[in-house]
Amino acid sequence: MSRPGLAARLVQRLVDAAEALNLRHSAVGNPPVFPTEAFPWAKAIEAEWRLIRAELDRVLVRKGDLPAFHEIASEVRSISADRNWKTFLLYGYGIRSEEAIRQCPETWRILQGIPGLKSAMFSIFEPGKHLPPHRGPYNGVLRFHLGLIVPDEPDKIGIRVADRVCHWREGEALIFDDAYEHEAWNHSDRVRVVLFVDFEKPTRFPARLVNRAVLRLAVFTPFIREGYKAQKAWERMFYGAGRLHR
């Protein structure tokens, strides 16, 4: 196996140092799963969930045309390479899908209430989908899920974060740190959809400055740039050639 290049090793050292700072200077602690009350804005999002659900329902009219997550983010292939995890992206690390925002204006308006928003999409688990244990690449963001379509079968649908097993509920938020090992499943015979958001982890100085710098650099990584190109290609097919996308 070849050794990573100098640039890759330097980047990894930067990420490792930033992660250590984020743990040491977290303004909200470092639990795997957070109480919703730790983020006052979450209740405001929950209060408007039916507006988001209404826009999701219109998107799902063409559910069969939506991309699998790994078709947009190729690194996801290590945990999911089938068509049973679909996504509808609105925003990712500075890159906006203007077409998606135009289709879901209320969702986009509501998302503006999330401080440090980094990514936002609808995450769709088809029946039988199971994501194996994995962890996110960086602990400088936290993950927010808002239940939008959740069959009432908690024995068949859930997510484990570290040693906590949680269950989504329609109209309710779930906030967790995806840097912990986690896995998720939908063993029901119906679809499950959540609003899937990453937002900047609240930290104190000096971690806040370092973390923001790392997150700003993310847009220049091959992971984000390749995802941007894949998203644009999919949008041309979905919305029709000749339209402007960004």
N, C-alpha and C positions, 0 to 999 in steps of 0.2 A: 504494500500500500504506500502511495507516495505521501510525502510529508507536506502539510499545508504551506503555501508560500508565505513570505515575510509579511506581506500586506494583510493576509488573512489572519496570521498569528497576532499582529498588532491590533487588528479590529477586535479579535476575541479577547485580548487583554483589556481593551477599553470596555467592552461589554461586561466582563467579569468584575472589573473595578466599579463600574456603574451599578451593577446588581448588588454588590456589597454595600455601597452607599445607600441604595434604596432601602435595603433591609434595616440599616442602622438609623436612618433618618426618616422613616415612614411617619406620616402625620396621622395615620389611621391604624397603626399596628400591622401585623403580618399574618392574620388568620387565613386559613384556606377559603372560608366563606364568611362574608360580612353581613351584619344586620343591615337591613335596608335603611334604618334610621341613621346610620353613619353618613349617609349621603342625602341631605334634605331634598335635593332636586328629584330624587327617584320617585317620590310620591306624586309630584306634578306630572311626571311621565305616565305613571300608572293611571292617573285621573283621566287621561285622554286616550287610553288604549283603544277604545272602540273606533276612534278616527283612524288610527293606524291599521286596525283590523279591516276596516272597510276598504282601505287602499290595497292591503294585502289580498283581499278577496278578488279584486280586479286583476291583480298580477297573476293569481293562481288560475285564471281562466286559460292561460297559456303555460301551465306548469310543465307540460311535456317538453316545451321549448327552452326551459331554463337550463343553464349550464350546471353540470356537476361541479362541486367545489374544486376538485383537483384539475378541472379543465381551465380554471382561472388561476389557481395557486398551485403550481406543479409540485411544490414540496409536500403538499398534503397527500400525495400518492403513497407516502410511507404509512399512512393510517387509513386512507380511503381511496380506492381506485375504481369504484363502481358508480352507477348513476343514482344511487339511493340517498346521497347527500347533495341537495341542490342549493343554489344560492341566488340571491338577487341583490347585487351590490349597489349601494348609493354613494359610498364614500370610503376611501382607503388612503390614509397617510398623505393627505394633501391633494389627492386625485379625486375629482368629483365626476360622477356619471350624470351629466346634465339631463340626459333622456330619462333616467330613473327618477331624478328629482322632479322633473316635469310631470311624471306619471304619479308621483307620491308627494305632492307639495305639503300636505298636512304632516306627514311623517317627517319630512325634512325640517319643517318649522319646529316641531316638537323636539327634534334632535338638537336644535340649537340651545336647548336648556341644559345640555350635558357639558360641564366644564372639561376642557381638555379632550374633546372628541377626537379620536384617531381613526376609527373605522366604524362603518354601520352597514348592515345588510339584513335581509331576511334569510334565516337558516332553516332549511326544510329537510326533515328526516322522513323518508318514505317508510312504510311499514316494514319491520324487520331489521332496520338499520342499527348497527352497533359499532361505535367508534372504540377501538382498543385503547388501553392505557397509554397516555402520552403527556407531554408537558409543553407549554409554550416556550418560545425561544428567548424571552426576555421579561424580567419581572417589573419593568417600569410602567406597565399598563395593567389595569384591572379589567375584568370582563363583566358586562351587564347583559343579562337576558331578560326579555319581557315576554311572558307567555301570551301567544296570540291564538294558536289553535292547539289545544292540549286535550286529547281524549282523557276522560276521567277514569284512568286505569293505572294508578300509582304503582301497582305491583308489576306493571309491564313497561313503564316509561320513567326514566330518571337519569340522574347524573351523579357520579361519585367524584368528589374532590378530596384528595388525600383520604382521610378516614370518615368523611361526611358523605352520606347519601342524601341527595335532595330531589325534590319533585317540582316540576314546573306547574303553575296554575295560571289559567287565563286571566290577564289583567294584573298579574303580580310580577314583581321584579325579583331576580336572583342575581346577586353580585358576588363574584369569586375571583380568586387569583389563579390564573391559568398556568402560572409558573409551577404550581404544585401538580403532581401527577393527577390526571383525571380521565374519566371515560364516560361515555354517554350512550343511551340506548333507547330505541323505540321498538319494543317487541309486540306492540299491538298490531291490529290490522287496519289502522287508520293513520293518516298523516299527522305529523307534529311540526309546528312552526313557531319559532321565536324570533323576535327582533334581537339581533346579535350585535353588540357594540363593544369596542375597546376604547377605554379612556385613560388619560394620564393618571398614574397613581399619585395621590397627594403626598408630597414629601417636603421636608424642611431643608433650608440651606445647609450645606452646599449641594446636596443631592438634587434639589429641584433644578438647579442650573445645568448640572451634568446630564440629568435625565432628559431634559428638554432638548439638549444638544444631540443626544443619541437618537431621540425620536425624530428630530428634524433630518438627520442624516439617513434615516430609513428609506426615504423616497428615492435615494440614489443607489440603493442596493439592487443587485440583479433580481432578487425575489420580488420587489415592488415593481421594478421596471418591466419585467417579463409579465407579471400579472396585469399591468396596465395595457400592454400590447394585446394580451389574450382577451381582456375585457372589451377593448375597442373592436377587435375582430368579431366577438360574439354580438356586440351591439349592432354592427353593420348588418349581420344576418337577421337579428331579432327585429330591429326597427326598420330595416330596409336600406339598401345601398344609396349613396348620395346624400345621406343626412350627416350633419356635423356632430361629432361625439368628442367628449373630452373626459 
